[in-house]
């Protein structure tokens, strides 16, 4: 497989994101604490790709079996609506995404990157919130005042993997991280959100339709496998990432 070569950048300006960081740090929220040692437990990450709703019973079974469930973006409210309480919610986006947490609950721990929008913290003022720092733009690090930050990928789903890694998890199950559009070639989330420019990505004899962020994610998740060689990732629900994983298995590459 040949990696895609793309130029991507994070949302927001350094100054705007820096303002978010200063605002969140001033709230004196508890900081995320890394695990003392790794363990072989499993960690479920639920994204909002088109395949996610049809996997809801599998997610419910994982929850029943005691596997921690981490929701990303719109997956949070969908899980609550289906009577599945996510153990964690992760957000990295500096934009106001309060529409994703209208059903914020008392049992979920909200792991919020310090660069997140103040409106997100306001919405969660009476909930369990843990703060961590997201490494992305080098210029943003000036606002962290020498504190540790977590890198790893340009999407919230990928960053959830590295957060889970820091927490000590090594086995990851991904739902709703299709990294491609629905079959109509325009819908990028199960919520109906539409995509803009479309890129064709071919894996084996299959063609997938993606936007730039999805295509980049497909490359970056494989880079994570090289950076964290002791992790195992299982992708459920189909889509581009699942096809790449099948191809990696055929070629004897780690998954």
N, C-alpha and C positions, 0 to 999 in steps of 0.2 A: 504494500500500500504506500502511496505517495502522500506526504503531509501537505495540507493546504497552506499557502503562504498568504496571510492577510494582515492588514494593518488595522488595529482596533484601539479604541480609547475608552476610558471610563466616563460615566455621566458626570456632568457638573464641572465647574471650574475649580481650580485649587483654592481660590479665595472663598467661594461659596461652600465647598466641602469643609474647608478649615473652620468656617463659622459654625457649621453643624457639629464638628468635633469639639470645639470649645464649649458649645452649648451643652452637649451631652456629658462632657467631663465635669462640668459645673454642677451636675445633678447628684454627684457623689453616689453613684450606683455601684453595687458590688461588681468586682471584676471577675471575668472567667478565669478559672484556675486550671492549668494543664494537669493531666493525669501524671502521677508519680511514675507509673510504669504502664506499658501496653498490655492489653489483654485480648483474648480471642472472641470477645462478644460481637454480636451483629448490630448494625446500625442501619435503620431504614430512612431513606431520604425520599420525600414525596414532592415532586415538582408538578407543574401545571400544564404539561404537554397534552396533546389530544387523546392519548391512550389512557390517561390516568383514571377517568371514571369507570371504565370497564374492568379495572383492576381493584376496585374498592373492596371486594370480599377477600381478596388475597391480603390486602393491607389490614383488614379487620382481623384476619387470622394471625398475622404477625403480631398485632397488638395483643391479642388474646394469649399468645405464647410468650409475652413479656419482652418483646424486642422494642427498644426505644424508637419512637416514630418522630421524625423531624420534618416539619412542613416548611415549604418554601413558597412564597408569594400566595397566589389564589388558592393553593391547596389547603391552606389553613381553614378558611371558612367552609370549604367543601367537606373536609373531614368532620368538622363540628356538625354540619347539617346532616351528616350521615352517622352521627352518634359515635364517632371515633375521636377521642381527645388526643391531639398530638402532644407528646411529651415536651417537644421543643419546637420553636419557630426561629428561623434564622433570616435575617435581613441585612443586606449590604448596600442596597440602593440608596443614594442620597436624596432621591425625590420623595415627595409625600405619597406614600402607598397605604394610607389608612384604609382604603377600600378593601385591602386584603385581610384586615383584622377587625372587621365589624363585630365578630362573635368572640372576641378575645375572652379567654376564660381564666379562672383562678388556678387551675391545675397545670397549665402550660407554662414552661419557662421560656421567656422571650429573650433570645440571645441576639442582642442588637449591636451591630458595628457602630462605633462612635461617629462614623460619617453619616449615619442615617438622619433623616429630616427631623427637626424638633417636633413636628406634628405627630410623628410616630410615638415618641416618648410621652407626649401629652396624652395620647390615646391610651397608653399603657401605664398611666401614672399610679394606678392602684393594683397593678399586676406584678408578677415575679419577673423582674428584668435583670439580665446580666450583661455587662458591657465588655466589649473586646475591640481591638483595633485591627482594621483591615489594611494590609499593605497593597497598594496599587500604584498610585502616582507618587514618585519619589519625593516630589515637593510637599506632599501632604504630611510626610513624617515629621516635619518641623513642629507640628501641632501636638504630637504624641508625647512630647517632653521626655524622650528617652525610654518610653515604655515599649515592651515587646508587641509586635504586631504579626498577624497571620496572613500569608500570601496564598497563592494557588488558584489561578483561573479567573477568567473575566465574567463569569456568571455566578449567580447566587447558589445554584445547585452545585457547581464545582467547589465553591468556597465552603459549602456545607461539608464536603468530603474532608477538606483540610482541617476544618474545625473539629470534625469527628475524630480525625487522626490525632490531633493535639489532645483530645479528651481520652485517647487511649484505644479507640476502636481500630480494628484492622479488616473487618469483614463488612462490606457495604452492599445493601440491596437498594437499587434505584427504581422508583416508579415515576412515570410522567416526565422522564428526561429523554424524550424521543429524539431531541435535537433535529427535528424536521417538522415540516408543516403537515397538516392533515391531508387526506387524499384529495381534497378540493384544491390543494396547492396554494391556498391563501390563509387558512385559519392556523394560527400559531399556538393558541392555548385552548383548553377545553371550555374556557369561559366565552369563546367566540371572538376574542381579539384577533384582528387581521394583521397580516404582515405587509411589508412594502416590497422592496426589491427581492427577487427570488433567484437563488443560485442552484444549479443542478449539481448534485454530488453523487458519484457512482461508486458503489461498493460491490465487487463481484459482478453479478448480472442484474443488480437492482439499482434503480435511480431514485434518489430522494430529493425533495425540494425544500430548500432551507433559506432563511435569511442569513445575513452575515454573522450575527452572534451565534446562531446554531452551528454554522459551519466551523467557526472558530472553536466552539466548545468541543466539537468532535475531535479536533486536533489536540486541544489542551488536555482533555481527559487522558489521552494516551501519553502525554508528557508527564502527567501526574504519576502514571504507572512506573515511569522511569525514575522519577524523583523519590517515590515511596515504594520500593520494590517488595516490601513485605505485606502489602495490602492485597485484598481480593475483592473484586467488584462483580456483582451479579446484576444484570439489567433485565427488568421485566416489562412487558407490554409492547415490545416491538419498536420499530423506528430505526433511525440511522445508527444510533449508538449500539443497539442490539445487533444490527447487521455487521458493524465493525467488530464487535466482540466475537461473533461467529467466525469472521474471517481471521481474527487473531488466533483463535483456537486452532483453525485449520493450519495456520503457519507455525504453530507451536510457540506462540508468543504468550507472555503472562497475562492473565485476566484476574 
